[in-house]
Amino acid sequence: MLSRLKTFTAAALFAAIAATSGAASAATPTAPEFTGIEKWLNSQPLTMQQLRGKVVLVDFWTYTCINCIHTLPYVKSWHQKYKDQGLAVVGVHTPEYPFERDTDNVKTAIKRFDIQFPVAQDNRYATWNAYDNQYWPAFYLIDRKGQIVYSHFGEGDYAQTEAEIQKLIAQKG
């Protein structure tokens, strides 16, 4: 119930932003660029501009968060299942505790959890703040045009999130 309330709140916030930004604004916000990233793991640095034309799942997580750990099997599955169909998963590792800022600790966690998708190390919360994010874990789905069209905070609603991924992949233009 709490996750649905948070999802509803985020959707209401996005709608309020769109309604107050003027007629030129789209109904959905443009995804912010990855900013202030200390280190990219499993990838060269990525930009939202480079990812335009793909469906992007941005996953805010940290390696000691039990809720994040519980979501990883789903995120990894979506990455494997849909990467060849146009889905790009980007993990944004944003530390909750000081020891989670250490790149070697993050690399060890990536290896332990067998994470194959790119991970941006957001130690200064720059990307976190650009998304106005407040939760671990948090999913943001971005369409091929670079618009945030879905978000989910916390665990659960995996079937709904996957259905949204499938819907976005099916939209070829």
C-alpha positions as CSV (number, residue, x, y, z in Angstrom):
1,M,0.0,0.0,0.0
2,L,2.8,2.4,0.9
3,S,4.6,1.8,-2.4
4,R,1.3,2.5,-4.3
5,L,0.9,5.7,-2.3
6,K,4.5,6.8,-3.2
7,T,3.9,5.9,-6.9
8,F,0.7,7.9,-6.8
9,T,2.4,10.8,-5.1
10,A,5.2,10.8,-7.7
11,A,2.7,10.7,-10.5
12,A,0.8,13.6,-8.9
13,L,4.0,15.6,-8.5
14,F,5.0,15.0,-12.2
15,A,1.5,16.1,-13.3
16,A,1.7,19.2,-11.1
17,I,5.1,20.1,-12.6
18,A,3.7,19.7,-16.1
19,A,0.6,21.7,-15.3
20,T,2.6,24.7,-13.9
21,S,5.4,24.7,-16.5
22,G,3.4,26.2,-19.3
23,A,1.9,24.9,-22.6
24,A,5.3,24.1,-24.1
25,S,6.0,21.5,-21.5
26,A,5.2,17.8,-22.2
27,A,2.9,15.9,-19.9
28,T,5.9,14.0,-18.6
29,P,9.2,15.4,-17.5
30,T,12.4,14.9,-19.4
31,A,14.9,12.6,-17.7
32,P,17.8,14.5,-16.1
33,E,21.3,13.7,-17.3
34,F,23.6,11.6,-15.2
35,T,25.6,14.3,-13.3
36,G,28.3,14.3,-10.8
37,I,29.1,10.6,-11.3
38,E,32.4,9.8,-9.6
39,K,33.0,6.5,-11.4
40,W,31.3,4.3,-14.0
41,L,31.5,0.6,-13.4
42,N,30.7,-2.1,-16.1
43,S,30.6,0.7,-18.7
44,Q,32.2,3.8,-20.1
45,P,30.4,7.0,-19.0
46,L,26.9,7.2,-20.4
47,T,24.6,10.1,-21.1
48,M,20.8,10.3,-21.5
49,Q,21.5,11.7,-25.0
50,Q,23.5,8.6,-25.9
51,L,20.6,6.4,-24.7
52,R,18.0,8.3,-26.6
53,G,16.1,5.8,-28.8
54,K,16.3,3.2,-26.0
55,V,14.0,2.5,-23.2
56,V,16.0,3.2,-20.0
57,L,15.4,1.8,-16.5
58,V,17.3,4.0,-14.0
59,D,17.6,2.1,-10.7
60,F,18.7,4.0,-7.6
61,W,20.2,1.5,-5.2
62,T,22.9,1.0,-2.6
63,Y,24.5,-2.3,-1.9
64,T,23.6,-2.7,1.8
65,C,20.0,-1.8,1.5
66,I,18.0,-5.0,2.0
67,N,15.1,-3.6,-0.1
68,C,17.5,-2.9,-2.9
69,I,19.0,-6.4,-2.6
70,H,15.5,-7.9,-2.9
71,T,14.8,-6.0,-6.1
72,L,18.1,-7.0,-7.8
73,P,16.9,-10.4,-9.2
74,Y,14.1,-8.6,-11.0
75,V,16.3,-5.8,-12.3
76,K,18.9,-8.4,-13.5
77,S,16.2,-10.5,-15.1
78,W,14.8,-7.5,-17.0
79,H,18.3,-6.5,-18.2
80,Q,18.9,-10.0,-19.5
81,K,15.4,-10.5,-21.0
82,Y,15.1,-7.1,-22.7
83,K,18.6,-5.8,-23.4
84,D,18.5,-7.0,-27.0
85,Q,15.0,-5.5,-27.5
86,G,16.0,-1.9,-26.7
87,L,16.1,-1.8,-22.8
88,A,19.1,-0.1,-21.1
89,V,19.4,-0.6,-17.4
90,V,21.5,1.8,-15.5
91,G,22.1,1.3,-11.8
92,V,22.8,4.6,-9.9
93,H,24.6,3.5,-6.7
94,T,24.0,6.3,-4.2
95,P,25.5,5.5,-0.8
96,E,23.5,5.7,2.4
97,Y,26.6,5.2,4.7
98,P,30.1,6.5,4.3
99,F,31.7,3.0,3.7
100,E,29.4,2.6,0.7
101,R,31.3,5.5,-1.0
102,D,34.4,3.3,-1.5
103,T,34.6,2.2,-5.1
104,D,36.3,-1.1,-4.1
105,N,33.3,-1.9,-1.9
106,V,30.9,-1.2,-4.7
107,K,33.0,-3.3,-7.2
108,T,32.9,-6.2,-4.7
109,A,29.1,-5.9,-4.3
110,I,28.7,-5.8,-8.1
111,K,30.7,-9.0,-8.4
112,R,28.9,-10.6,-5.5
113,F,25.5,-9.8,-7.0
114,D,26.7,-10.6,-10.5
115,I,25.5,-7.3,-11.8
116,Q,26.2,-7.0,-15.6
117,F,24.6,-3.7,-16.4
118,P,26.3,-0.2,-16.1
119,V,26.5,1.2,-12.6
120,A,27.1,4.9,-12.0
121,Q,28.6,5.8,-8.6
122,D,26.8,8.8,-7.4
123,N,28.6,9.5,-4.1
124,R,27.7,13.2,-4.0
125,Y,24.0,12.6,-4.7
126,A,24.1,14.8,-7.8
127,T,22.1,12.5,-10.0
128,W,19.9,11.5,-7.1
129,N,19.1,15.2,-6.6
130,A,18.6,15.9,-10.3
131,Y,15.8,13.3,-10.2
132,D,14.6,14.7,-6.9
133,N,14.7,11.1,-5.6
134,Q,14.1,10.3,-2.0
135,Y,14.1,6.5,-1.9
136,W,16.2,3.3,-2.1
137,P,15.3,1.5,-4.3
138,A,13.7,3.7,-6.9
139,F,12.9,2.8,-10.5
140,Y,12.5,5.4,-13.2
141,L,11.4,4.2,-16.7
142,I,12.3,6.6,-19.5
143,D,10.8,6.2,-23.0
144,R,12.7,6.4,-26.3
145,K,12.2,10.2,-26.4
146,G,13.9,10.7,-23.0
147,Q,10.7,11.3,-21.0
148,I,10.1,9.8,-17.5
149,V,6.9,7.9,-18.0
150,Y,6.8,5.6,-14.9
151,S,8.4,5.4,-11.5
152,H,8.2,3.0,-8.6
153,F,9.7,3.3,-5.1
154,G,10.5,0.4,-2.8
155,E,9.9,-3.3,-3.4
156,G,6.9,-4.9,-5.2
157,D,4.8,-4.3,-8.2
158,Y,7.3,-6.2,-10.3
159,A,4.7,-7.4,-12.8
160,Q,3.4,-3.9,-13.3
161,T,7.0,-2.6,-13.8
162,E,7.7,-5.3,-16.3
163,A,4.5,-4.7,-18.1
164,E,5.5,-1.0,-18.4
165,I,8.9,-2.1,-19.8
166,Q,7.2,-4.3,-22.4
167,K,4.8,-1.6,-23.4
168,L,7.6,0.9,-23.9
169,I,9.7,-1.6,-25.9
170,A,6.7,-2.3,-28.1
171,Q,6.4,1.4,-29.0
172,K,9.0,1.5,-31.7
173,G,8.8,5.2,-32.5
